[in-house]
Amino acid sequence: MSGGVDSSVAALLLKQKGYDIIGVYMKGWSLTGCAEEDATDARRVAGVLGIPFYVFDFENEFKKAVVDYMVSEYAAGRTPNPDVMCNREIKFGLFLKKALQLGADYIATGHYTRLQREFSIFKSQFPNYKLKIAKDLNKDQSYFLWTLTQEQLKYCLFPIGDYTKQQIRAIASKCCLPTAEKPDSQGICFVGEIDVAEFLKEKLGINPGPIKNLKGKIIGTHDGAIFYTIGQRRGIGIKGSLPGEQGKIYYVAAKDLKTNTIFVAEGKDENLFSDKLTVKNISWISNKAPKLPLKCLARIRYRQPLQNCVISSMNNESNTNKRIFVDFNSPQRAITPGQSAVFYNTKGEMLGGGIID
């Protein structure tokens, strides 16, 4: 229970179905001071529901597995997705392990996704667990769960995947949950709403360098190429005051870490688009790589509409858990190394995902 409305209603729905519920708040690593408020809200909800409530302190583990990972990825010039790492290492790693050690049968979270269990007619075979896109397409969070395995999914419950956000708030309000009107968090998992750029500059130090357009003309300066993300618009530092530059809107198109240079292009510039990418650190939900090449759907950022593509093995590699090639039907804007590429079939079932190389 994070102290938000989604996990609050998840607990409520499970209790209404007759589950014996224990509420747990996971203490992560926060710079914002919101942890105490969130823990208090979660405790209040547990009080309304009449269920036991505990706090698991994962602060040290979270800093090492998520925060330090995020900093090291930026230092290497990539743009990581800390929420994916939080899910893998903390929520469905440490939390699941501790819950099972304490005798729990399942863990449940407030993620917007749907879990489907398929049972074989052969008793000797284990159930097959599938993750599917949530009913509320605007809130679907399956994108962040591509690292989950069959072994983890058999202990998971996702109670709100068949509801819209509006329905969740209505249920919370009807049942007088204290979090019914609480705004959604926009921050990093358990870290809070921080200024990531300023946090990274404090950790890594600034390293000023040139901003060039695609013709090689210097049109500004930056604080360090590692702090910028492909496709980024805000915070670049170009004022548009140079002759011929007034009114132009620029986006980061490329970075050269060796020369500490970022290159920018205007919003509709073709250099911001590509129809190909490679993906590493592949994880397949079924634990088995599909037969490649495969026509499927993919997204390369949260809430992006699904895109048609073909995935195939790299350089005839037989181990498709290491690296695959993705060829999109149409060019994709701002493909960003370090972010996740997640694959689905036409039925809304997640196949797996990996890290954009």
N, C-alpha and C positions, 0 to 999 in steps of 0.2 A: 504494500500500500504506500504509494508515493506521496499521498497528501492531496492528490488531484481527484477530479470527479470521475475519471475513467476507472481507475483502480478501486475507487469507493463503490461504484455501481457493480463492478465485477464481483466484489465480495458480497454485496447484497444479493445479486442474482444467484450465486452459488448457495448462499444460506437459504434462499427461498426454495431451492431445489432439494434441500435436505442434507447438504454437505456439512460436515463438522469443520468449521472454519477457524483458522488462527491468522490474525493480521500481523504482518511484519513490515516494518519500515527499514530500508537499507540505508545506512549512513555512509555516504560517499565522501568525496573531497570537494568542499565548496569554498569559494572565495566571497560569495555574496551574502552570507549570513541567512540565507533562506532555508537552510536545513532545519533549524529549530522550528520555524513557522510551519514547514511542511510536515514535520514529525508530529507537531501538536494537532494539526488538522487531521492527520491519519488516526491519531489516538482518539480524537473526538468522534470520528466516524465509527471506529471500533466500539466506542461507548454506546453510540446510538444502536448499533447492530447487536450489542451484547455479546461480543466475542473477545477472547484474549488478545492481547497486543504486546509485541516485543520489538525491540530495536536490535538489528544486527549491525555491528560496527565493521565496515569494510574500508575504512578510510585509507589505511596504508596500502592495502591491496589495490584499491581503486586508483590511487595516485600512480602506482607502478605500472599497472596494466593499461590504464586509459590515458591519464594525463601525461605521463612520461612518454608514452607511445605517440601521442599527438604532437608533443614538442619535437621529438626525434624525427618524425615524418616531415614536419615543416622545415626542420633544419636540413633535411635531405632534398628539399625543393618540391616535395609532394604535398597534396592537400588531403589529409586523412578524414575518415568519417568516424569520430570517436563513439557515436551511438552504436555502430555496428560492433565495435570492440567491447563496449560496455555490456551489450547483450551476450556476446560470446564468453567473456571472462567473468563477469559479475552476476548478472541476472540468471543466466542459464548455465553458469559455471559454479562459482562459489555459493550462490544462494541455493541453487538446486541441490548441490552436494550436502550443504548443511541441513536443508529441510529434510532430505531423505535420512540423514543420520539421526535426526530428531524423531523419526517415525512417520513423517508425512507420506501420503500416497501420491499426491500431486502438488505441483505449484501452479498458481494462477496469476496472471498479470492483466493489466488493462490495455494490452496491445489490440489495435484494430486489425485483426486477421482471423481467418477461420481454419480450424484444424479438422481434417477428415480422416477417420480411421477406416481402413478397408481390411476386412477379415477374409482369409483364404478358406476354401472348403476343405483344405488339408490341415488337419489339426497340428501337424508337425511344423507348419510354417507360422512365423510370427506375423502380427498385423503390420500393414504398411501405412505409415503416417504421412499425410499430405498437407502442405500449407497452401491456403488459397487466399486470393484477394478478398478484403473485407467488403461488406455490403455498402458501406459508405466509402465511395471511391476517393472522396476528398480527404479522408482521414486514414486510408489504408496504410498500414505500417509494415507490411510484409517485406518491403524493400530492406528494412534494417535487420531482418531475421534469416538471411540467406546462409549463415554459418551453422544453423541448428542441424542436429543429426537425428537419426531415427532413435538412438538411445536416449537423447534428451526429450524428444517430442512425445515419447510414450508416457512421460510424467507431467506433461503440460496441459493446461486448460486455458482457453482464451474466450471467456464468457461474453464479451461485448462485440465480437466480430460480426454478428448478425444484426446489429443495431446501427442506426445513424447517430451522429453526435447529438443531434436535436432530440432524439428519443432518449439518449443517455441522460441528458440534462433534465428532461421531463420526468424520468423515473427518479432521479436524485431529488428533484423538487417535491414530487408527490410523497416521497418517503422521508422528507425533511432532513436530508443529509446535509451536514454543514458545508460541504464542498460544492453544492449544487450550482452556485453562481461563480465559483472560483475560476479566474481566467486560465487558459491553457499556458503552460510554460513554453517559452520560445528558446530556452537555453540548451546547453549541452547536458547530456544525461548526468544527473547528480552534481554537476558543477555549477549550474545556474546561468543566468543571463549576464555573461561577462563580455567585455570588449576583447575579442580574441586577438586582434592585432596588437593592442596595447599589452596584453598579457604575454604574447610571444616576444615582443620587443624587450620587455623587462627580463625575460628568461634568456634570450639569445643575443640581445644588443643590436643596435641599428648599424647598418652598413650602407651608407648612401651610394647611389649609382645612377646612371642615366636612364631616362625613358626615351625610347626612340620609336618613331613611326616605322611603317614597313619599308619605307624608302631609305631608312638609316639616319634620318634627321633627328637630332636631339631636340625634344620638345618639353622636357621637364626632368625632374629628379625624383628618386624614390628613397625609401628608408632601408631597402634590402630586398633583393629579388625573391628571397625565400618566403616573404610575408604575403606574396600576391598569388591569386588564384586565377587560372585560365578562365576567361569570361567575366572577370571582376570589373565592375564599373565604379562603384563608390570607393572613395579613399585612395584613388590613384595619385592624385596630387597635381593633375594638369588643370590649369585655370583657364585655358583657352584664350590667353591674352597675347600670344605671339601673332605676328601678322599672318593672316590667312587661316588662323586656328579658331577664331571666335565662333562660338556656337556649336562647335563640333563635340560630339559625345563619343568618348573612346572607351574601349574595353581591352583588357589584357589578352593578347593573342598568343604570346610565347614568352619564355624566359630562358636566358642564357646564364646559368649559374657560374660558369667559368669567368665570364666578364662582368658578372653582377649587373646584367642589363635586362630590362623588361621591354618587350615590344608591344605596341598597342595598335589597334585597328578600329575603324569606325564600325558602328553597330551592324550594318548590313554587309560588311566586308566578307568576301568568300573565304578569307584566311581564318575566320573564326569557325569554319565548318569543316567537317570531315566525315566520310562515310565508313571509315575503318578504324578499328582499334584492336589491341591485344589485351588479354586478361590473364592474370596470374593468381596463384593461391586459390584455385577453384575448389568450391565445396558443392556437392550435389545432395539435395535433400534426401533422395532415395538411397544414398550411399553408393550408388552405381552410376558411372558416367553413361550418358545416352549414346546411342550410335550416331556418329558424326560422318558427314555434315548433317545439320539439322536446321530446318526452318522453324523459327519460333519468334517470340516477342521479347523485347528487352527495354529496360529503362536505365539510364546512366545517372539519374539524380532523383531524389525524393519528389513524388507527385508529378513527375514527367509522364505524359501520356505514353502508353506502350507503343514501341516502335518495331516494325517488321525487320527481321534480320535473318542471316544465316550464320550459324556458328560452326567452326571446323577446327580440326587439329592443326597445331603449328608445326610446319616443317616435317610433316609426317610423323610427329611424335605419337607414340602409342598411349602414353600416360596423359589423358586429358584432364587429370586432376592438377597438373602443373601449369599448363598454359594453353589457351585457345585463341583463335582468331575470330573476330566478329565483323561481318560485312553487312552494313545497314542498307535497306532499300532506298533511303533518302539521307542526305547529309545531316549530321547532328551538330548542334552548336556547342562550342566550348567543352570538348572532351577533356576531362581533367584527371591526370595521373594521381593515384592515391584514393580516388573515389570508387564507389562500388558500381559494378555492372551486374544487374540481376535479370534472370531469364525466366520466362513464363511460357506455358502453352496457351492455346486459344481458349481453353476452358477456365482460365484464371488460376491455374495451378502453378505455383512456383517450382521451377526445376532446380535452381541453384544460383550461384553467383560467384563473384571474385573481385579482385582489385584491378582497376585499370592501370596498365603499365605505361 
